[in-house]
Amino acid sequence: MTSEDFIIREITSKDNSQIARVIRDVIVEMGAPKVGTAYADAATDKMFETYQKEKAIYYVVEHHHKIVGGAGIAKLDNFEGNTCELQKMYFLPTIRGLGLGTKLITKCLEKAKDFGFENCYLETLPYMEAAVKLYKRNGFVNLDKPMGNTSHFNCDVWMLKEINE
């Protein structure tokens, strides 16, 4: 398998149940808490509808008509400023390490730039070490405290990337 075997595209309503399963399966796999993470978010079951707003988009990664990952961006909740958040980025174990994470982050950041955002924020868990390394490789830097209020109180790694002109 190579990254060329996959399609990265905008989410459709028929993708909702598959991407919800991916998100929850990865959270369980990582041993993350279900409360205070995307596992318990109402939005996880209606991802298509959640991203049908201004300056928001969610992409899924498709392999042979099956959703195997995804990520999106939207304005950072409860924050004054021109900052978006990289949200709900999850990949099934079988597709990790193929370069798809960087491809998806790049696609999200290009769209964030098109939307006019100046910064991109994200939150994750410290034991999602591969994800943290991926974010650092893509220019995200650690912060000392959270920005905005995403209600993900169990996510205590906060990172930010300036979106270049």
C-alpha positions as a Markdown table, in Angstrom:
| # | Residue | x | y | z |
|---|---|---|---|---|
| 1 | Met | 0.0 | 0.0 | 0.0 |
| 2 | Thr | 1.2 | 3.5 | -0.8 |
| 3 | Ser | -0.4 | 6.9 | -0.2 |
| 4 | Glu | -1.5 | 6.9 | -3.9 |
| 5 | Asp | -3.9 | 4.0 | -3.1 |
| 6 | Phe | -6.1 | 6.5 | -1.1 |
| 7 | Ile | -8.5 | 9.2 | -1.9 |
| 8 | Ile | -8.7 | 12.3 | 0.3 |
| 9 | Arg | -12.0 | 14.1 | -0.3 |
| 10 | Glu | -14.6 | 16.2 | 1.4 |
| 11 | Ile | -17.0 | 14.4 | 3.7 |
| 12 | Thr | -20.5 | 13.5 | 2.6 |
| 13 | Ser | -23.5 | 12.7 | 4.8 |
| 14 | Lys | -23.2 | 9.0 | 3.9 |
| 15 | Asp | -19.7 | 8.9 | 5.5 |
| 16 | Asn | -21.0 | 9.8 | 9.0 |
| 17 | Ser | -21.3 | 6.3 | 10.5 |
| 18 | Gln | -17.9 | 5.2 | 9.1 |
| 19 | Ile | -15.9 | 8.2 | 10.3 |
| 20 | Ala | -17.6 | 8.0 | 13.7 |
| 21 | Arg | -16.5 | 4.4 | 14.0 |
| 22 | Val | -12.9 | 5.3 | 13.0 |
| 23 | Ile | -12.7 | 8.1 | 15.6 |
| 24 | Arg | -14.1 | 5.9 | 18.4 |
| 25 | Asp | -12.0 | 2.9 | 17.5 |
| 26 | Val | -8.8 | 4.9 | 17.6 |
| 27 | Ile | -9.7 | 6.5 | 20.9 |
| 28 | Val | -10.3 | 3.0 | 22.4 |
| 29 | Glu | -7.2 | 1.6 | 20.8 |
| 30 | Met | -5.1 | 4.4 | 22.4 |
| 31 | Gly | -6.7 | 3.8 | 25.8 |
| 32 | Ala | -7.9 | 7.4 | 25.9 |
| 33 | Pro | -10.8 | 8.5 | 28.1 |
| 34 | Lys | -14.2 | 8.5 | 26.5 |
| 35 | Val | -15.3 | 11.6 | 28.4 |
| 36 | Gly | -13.5 | 14.8 | 27.6 |
| 37 | Thr | -12.4 | 13.6 | 24.2 |
| 38 | Ala | -14.0 | 13.4 | 20.7 |
| 39 | Tyr | -15.4 | 10.0 | 21.7 |
| 40 | Ala | -18.3 | 11.7 | 23.6 |
| 41 | Asp | -18.8 | 14.6 | 21.3 |
| 42 | Ala | -22.3 | 14.8 | 19.8 |
| 43 | Ala | -20.6 | 16.0 | 16.6 |
| 44 | Thr | -18.8 | 12.7 | 16.1 |
| 45 | Asp | -22.0 | 11.1 | 15.0 |
| 46 | Lys | -22.9 | 13.9 | 12.5 |
| 47 | Met | -19.6 | 15.0 | 11.1 |
| 48 | Phe | -21.0 | 16.1 | 7.7 |
| 49 | Glu | -23.6 | 18.3 | 9.3 |
| 50 | Thr | -21.0 | 19.7 | 11.9 |
| 51 | Tyr | -18.8 | 21.1 | 9.1 |
| 52 | Gln | -21.6 | 22.7 | 7.1 |
| 53 | Lys | -20.7 | 26.1 | 8.4 |
| 54 | Glu | -18.6 | 29.1 | 7.3 |
| 55 | Lys | -14.9 | 28.5 | 7.2 |
| 56 | Ala | -15.1 | 24.8 | 8.1 |
| 57 | Ile | -14.3 | 21.6 | 6.2 |
| 58 | Tyr | -13.8 | 18.0 | 7.0 |
| 59 | Tyr | -11.9 | 15.6 | 4.8 |
| 60 | Val | -12.1 | 11.8 | 4.8 |
| 61 | Val | -9.4 | 9.3 | 3.7 |
| 62 | Glu | -11.0 | 6.6 | 1.6 |
| 63 | His | -9.5 | 3.2 | 0.6 |
| 64 | His | -11.5 | 0.9 | -1.6 |
| 65 | His | -14.8 | 2.7 | -0.7 |
| 66 | Lys | -14.1 | 2.4 | 3.0 |
| 67 | Ile | -13.4 | 5.4 | 5.3 |
| 68 | Val | -10.1 | 4.8 | 7.1 |
| 69 | Gly | -9.3 | 8.2 | 8.4 |
| 70 | Gly | -10.0 | 11.9 | 8.4 |
| 71 | Ala | -9.4 | 15.4 | 9.7 |
| 72 | Gly | -10.9 | 18.9 | 9.5 |
| 73 | Ile | -10.6 | 22.5 | 10.3 |
| 74 | Ala | -13.0 | 25.0 | 11.8 |
| 75 | Lys | -12.8 | 28.3 | 13.7 |
| 76 | Leu | -11.5 | 27.7 | 17.2 |
| 77 | Asp | -14.4 | 27.7 | 19.7 |
| 78 | Asn | -14.6 | 30.4 | 22.3 |
| 79 | Phe | -11.6 | 32.3 | 21.1 |
| 80 | Glu | -11.3 | 35.9 | 19.8 |
| 81 | Gly | -8.8 | 35.9 | 17.0 |
| 82 | Asn | -8.3 | 34.6 | 13.5 |
| 83 | Thr | -7.3 | 31.0 | 14.5 |
| 84 | Cys | -8.7 | 27.7 | 13.3 |
| 85 | Glu | -8.4 | 24.3 | 14.9 |
| 86 | Leu | -7.2 | 21.1 | 13.3 |
| 87 | Gln | -10.0 | 18.8 | 14.5 |
| 88 | Lys | -10.7 | 15.1 | 14.8 |
| 89 | Met | -7.7 | 13.8 | 13.0 |
| 90 | Tyr | -7.7 | 10.0 | 13.3 |
| 91 | Phe | -6.3 | 7.2 | 11.2 |
| 92 | Leu | -6.9 | 3.4 | 11.5 |
| 93 | Pro | -3.7 | 1.6 | 12.4 |
| 94 | Thr | -3.5 | -0.1 | 9.0 |
| 95 | Ile | -2.8 | 3.2 | 7.2 |
| 96 | Arg | -0.4 | 4.9 | 9.5 |
| 97 | Gly | 3.1 | 5.5 | 8.4 |
| 98 | Leu | 2.2 | 6.0 | 4.7 |
| 99 | Gly | 2.6 | 9.8 | 4.6 |
| 100 | Leu | -1.2 | 10.4 | 4.7 |
| 101 | Gly | -1.0 | 12.4 | 7.9 |
| 102 | Thr | 1.2 | 15.0 | 6.3 |
| 103 | Lys | -0.9 | 15.0 | 3.1 |
| 104 | Leu | -4.0 | 15.6 | 5.2 |
| 105 | Ile | -2.5 | 18.3 | 7.4 |
| 106 | Thr | -1.2 | 20.1 | 4.3 |
| 107 | Lys | -4.6 | 19.9 | 2.7 |
| 108 | Cys | -6.3 | 21.3 | 5.8 |
| 109 | Leu | -3.7 | 24.1 | 6.2 |
| 110 | Glu | -4.1 | 25.1 | 2.6 |
| 111 | Lys | -7.8 | 25.4 | 3.1 |
| 112 | Ala | -7.3 | 27.3 | 6.3 |
| 113 | Lys | -5.1 | 29.8 | 4.4 |
| 114 | Asp | -7.9 | 30.1 | 1.7 |
| 115 | Phe | -10.4 | 30.8 | 4.5 |
| 116 | Gly | -8.0 | 33.6 | 5.8 |
| 117 | Phe | -7.0 | 32.0 | 9.1 |
| 118 | Glu | -3.6 | 33.2 | 10.5 |
| 119 | Asn | -3.0 | 30.3 | 12.9 |
| 120 | Cys | -4.0 | 26.7 | 13.4 |
| 121 | Tyr | -4.4 | 25.2 | 16.9 |
| 122 | Leu | -4.8 | 21.6 | 17.9 |
| 123 | Glu | -5.2 | 19.6 | 21.1 |
| 124 | Thr | -4.1 | 16.0 | 21.6 |
| 125 | Leu | -3.1 | 13.5 | 24.2 |
| 126 | Pro | 0.5 | 13.0 | 25.4 |
| 127 | Tyr | 0.5 | 9.3 | 24.8 |
| 128 | Met | -0.5 | 9.8 | 21.1 |
| 129 | Glu | 3.2 | 10.1 | 20.5 |
| 130 | Ala | 3.2 | 9.4 | 16.8 |
| 131 | Ala | 0.6 | 12.1 | 16.3 |
| 132 | Val | 2.6 | 14.6 | 18.4 |
| 133 | Lys | 5.7 | 13.8 | 16.3 |
| 134 | Leu | 3.7 | 14.2 | 13.1 |
| 135 | Tyr | 2.4 | 17.6 | 14.2 |
| 136 | Lys | 5.9 | 18.8 | 15.2 |
| 137 | Arg | 7.3 | 17.6 | 11.8 |
| 138 | Asn | 4.6 | 19.8 | 10.2 |
| 139 | Gly | 5.6 | 22.9 | 12.1 |
| 140 | Phe | 3.3 | 22.9 | 15.1 |
| 141 | Val | 4.9 | 24.0 | 18.4 |
| 142 | Asn | 3.9 | 23.2 | 21.9 |
| 143 | Leu | 2.0 | 25.8 | 24.0 |
| 144 | Asp | 2.0 | 26.1 | 27.8 |
| 145 | Lys | -1.8 | 26.3 | 28.1 |
| 146 | Pro | -4.9 | 25.8 | 25.9 |
| 147 | Met | -6.5 | 28.4 | 23.7 |
| 148 | Gly | -10.2 | 28.9 | 23.4 |
| 149 | Asn | -12.4 | 26.3 | 25.1 |
| 150 | Thr | -13.0 | 23.1 | 23.1 |
| 151 | Ser | -14.4 | 21.1 | 26.2 |
| 152 | His | -11.8 | 18.4 | 25.6 |
| 153 | Phe | -10.5 | 18.7 | 29.1 |
| 154 | Asn | -8.6 | 15.4 | 28.9 |
| 155 | Cys | -6.5 | 16.6 | 25.9 |
| 156 | Asp | -3.5 | 18.3 | 27.6 |
| 157 | Val | -1.1 | 18.7 | 24.7 |
| 158 | Trp | -1.7 | 22.0 | 23.0 |
| 159 | Met | 0.0 | 23.1 | 19.8 |
| 160 | Leu | -0.1 | 26.0 | 17.4 |
| 161 | Lys | 1.2 | 26.7 | 13.9 |
| 162 | Glu | 1.4 | 30.0 | 12.1 |
| 163 | Ile | -0.2 | 29.8 | 8.7 |
| 164 | Asn | 2.2 | 31.5 | 6.3 |
| 165 | Glu | 1.1 | 33.8 | 3.5 |
